[in-house]
Amino acid sequence: MSLLLQDVTKSYREPGGRVLPVLSIEKYELVQGEQAVLVGSSGGGKTTLLNIISGILLPDSGKVVIDGRNIVEMPEAIRDRYRAIRIGIVFQTFNLLPAFTALENVLLGMSFSGRKVDRPFAENLLQRVGLAHRLNHSPSKMSVGEQQRVAVARALANKPVLLLADEPTANVDSDNQSLILNLIRDTCRENNVTLLMVTHSPEVAGAFSRVDRLRDFNRVVAGRKQEVSK
């Protein structure tokens, strides 16, 4: 799946009416199967960018073209359906459903996409993130790191063609960091999935041949528009 952002802008209105620009991107592009990591300062717009790419947020202006289709122009219901079928997302806040077990959360990732529920595949994903012994535990019975690993497995459950990962190793130890990173990268490589990962970790960034710094293509710096860094 190819990805192209063109002339994308996003601002937020603060209390009192002040407009705070967050993103102003002339062009950003990934080709099918490419794996890239995005780094930037806290509050710099990385999560907002991922939400725009996934269609959770709409930009104020510009195009988000995925495999030749501008998702900005899609009706909301079509955009939501497209995201469920084609895009996997690892959220910073996990977004696991508390009333369901780890396995059920992963299976729901499949059912939401409309795919046939594949229990062995879901169990295999959880096994690969070291949670074979936690299949029937609810999120409240799991550590933060375990919940993070469930979220990774769920994001891969619908066999997406584009995977967006927002700090997927932030809440795990170094051993599980390697486990999660290898699962994400290997799965994307095996299935020719395009990957964009946000991280603050130099170690994680060092595992990628393509490392993009948001400040280099986002013309909004410290709340005001600037020229793109050369």
Stockholm file with secondary structure:
# STOCKHOLM 1.0

chainA/1-230         MSLLLQDVTKSYREPGGRVLPVLSIEKYELVQGEQAVLVGSSGGGKTTLLNIISGILLPDSGKVVIDGRNIVEMPEAIRDRYRAIRIGIVFQTFNLLPAFTALENVLLGMSFSGRKVDRPFAENLLQRVGLAHRLNHSPSKMSVGEQQRVAVARALANKPVLLLADEPTANVDSDNQSLILNLIRDTCRENNVTLLMVTHSPEVAGAFSRVDRLRDFNRVVAGRKQEVSK
#=GR chainA/1-230 SS CCEEEEEEEEEEECTTSCEEEEEEEEEEEECTTCEEEEECCTTSSHHHHHHHHHTSSCCSEEEEEETTEEGGGSCHHHHHHHHHHHEEEECTTCCCCTTSCHHHHHHHHHHHHTCCCCHHHHHHHHHHTTCGGGTTCCGGGSCHHHHHHHHHHHHHHTCCSEEEEESTTTTSCHHHHHHHHHHHHHHHHHHTCEEEEECCCHHHHTTCSCEEEHHHHBCEETTEECCCCC
#=GC SS_cons         CCEEEEEEEEEEECTTSCEEEEEEEEEEEECTTCEEEEECCTTSSHHHHHHHHHTSSCCSEEEEEETTEEGGGSCHHHHHHHHHHHEEEECTTCCCCTTSCHHHHHHHHHHHHTCCCCHHHHHHHHHHTTCGGGTTCCGGGSCHHHHHHHHHHHHHHTCCSEEEEESTTTTSCHHHHHHHHHHHHHHHHHHTCEEEEECCCHHHHTTCSCEEEHHHHBCEETTEECCCCC
//
